[in-house]
């Protein structure tokens, strides 16, 4: 997660981006990161036994085999398909 400069070290003032080899799971999202305020809100709900959404809500998905970076499920290398031959 990366601090957002300009607002000091305020609650939720950061963005969590996916690491190399992983991608943000919502294809249609304009902003491809998890918002710090949402992360902290769901964490508080989790520690207060109000919700377990925190455990599954902020998970980046792995890129396909052979991809160091990706923006979704599409392959980054050519896949051989014997039926198209």
Residue pairs with C-beta under 8 A, 6 or more apart in sequence:
1 14
1 15
1 16
1 17
1 34
1 36
1 39
2 14
2 15
2 16
2 17
3 9
3 13
3 14
4 13
4 14
4 15
4 36
7 13
11 37
11 40
12 35
12 36
12 37
12 38
12 39
12 40
12 41
13 36
14 36
15 33
15 34
15 35
15 36
16 33
16 34
16 35
16 36
16 39
16 58
17 24
17 32
17 33
18 24
18 32
18 33
18 60
19 60
20 68
20 69
21 62
21 63
21 67
21 68
21 69
22 60
22 61
22 62
22 63
23 32
23 60
23 61
23 63
23 70
23 71
23 72
24 32
24 33
24 34
24 60
24 71
25 59
25 60
25 61
27 72
32 71
34 57
34 58
38 57
39 54
39 58
42 51
42 53
42 54
42 57
42 58
43 54
45 51
45 53
45 54
46 52
46 53
46 54
46 55
61 73
63 69
63 70
63 76
64 70
64 73
64 74
64 75
64 76
66 75
66 76
66 77
67 75
67 76
67 77
69 76
70 76
